[in-house]
């Protein structure tokens, strides 16, 4: 680490004081946060897009959490990246607030050389500077943070290269813009050459971000607020461990027989009568009438949006599930990015929304497929919902949690999926989950069944109870498949019942009765 100026010592003291008086949570780091991230170790893209007015070049992308109050974390970019940089060119930094640091945020842009020197004299947009002992660096206000360089800045960068350090933010991309920086997109994202490799290119400029409705007093969301992940656990706004549980819809793309359960009365029934706190909205991309397979995309989006708003009105949490089923998620990655960007932008203010980006992938190893997929999709959500909880599927129908255990993502507020069907997945599978949680991996059972893995036959109350006991012991969130009256064992509602809310126990299947009684024992 290069030496810093005296005012950084003062800034460090300020950070510590801020941390003492802020609401902080435990942090669990799976990597050495004090290491320097050289640009040779990060993903770079030297291809640039030339527009009428400017050229934008991505020189660094990733997800670096600046959560060390000692400012030991930094990103370094070599001088050759600035070979053609001149006065009036810009450095753009895309970021979101860190959930593993205090609310205090600051970044400092430096030229390296024998001693690092802050870039000064230019102008910032998307941030403001402070005076006095905290004058070093810039407080980021919005993403991207843009700095327009002076001629002396440009000369120093050409000779010495660039370093970025700071605290309280997660940096996802650094872009150089030459010429008129107004060519950046109007929604604050950056134009890049390889749109398939960037997180912020999938935005939709005509989406209006909605205002979050006021929660009904006494409901789960009103009591517990926005959730976050620390270590292996989910925590509420009061920094208390919190467990989500409830029902999963069946595929909303399969027609009205399944999507009709997305209604306000049904969700109120689940909160008031079933004691649940979460609903999962299932959208298949590739299966029959799927979002990417002939389904009415506008209608399917609206069903999901309705579900989000019904859940908010009922004071529930809601999990938006991009229901990859038995294939490599890269097959529908572009559509996933577009869909999730729209949802995240429209509901950025809704603190009750969580995201599941690939339900049950198969033939997709963690290191080579699923982790890179997540690293590309998560920033699409985070550019709007900057600290939303995001759940990532694992290989083999979301059972190979050993992959992320050995090689976790670097994003904050991320959990990993495990699925069980009680008659098919017994002691050895429970051991895998228990080992993962004990090792610090945050696991979310976004789908479980009380029967065979096929969803039909083999109802098993005793094995289901063993799973319930495990979930209770480790505060593991779990959602039951499925809220439907389909003629199969996994359904919660009898096929003879046409009601879409207010079900009596006599109108429930064996599975429905079991999970309803189980939910009644949990603390909502």
Secondary structure by P-SEA (a helix, b strand, c coil): cccccaaaaaaaaaaaaaaaaccccbbbbcccccccccccccccccbbbbcccccccccccccccccccccccbbbbcccccccccccbbbbbbbccccccccccbbbbbbbccccccccccccccccccccccccbbbbccccbbbbbcaaaaaaaacbbbbbbbccccccbbbbbcccccccccccccccccccccccccccccbbbbcccccccccccccccbbbbcccccccccccbbbbbbbbbccccccccccccccaaaaaaaaacccccbbbbbbbcccccccccccaaaaaaaaaaaaaaaaaaacbbbbbcccccccccccaaaaaaaaaaaaaaaaccccccccccccccccccccccaaaaaaaccccccccccccbbbbbbcccccccccccccccccccbbbbbbbccccccaaaaaaaaaaaaacccccccccccccccccccccaaaaaaaaaaaaaabbbbbccccccccccccccccccccccccccccccaaaaaaaaaaaaccc
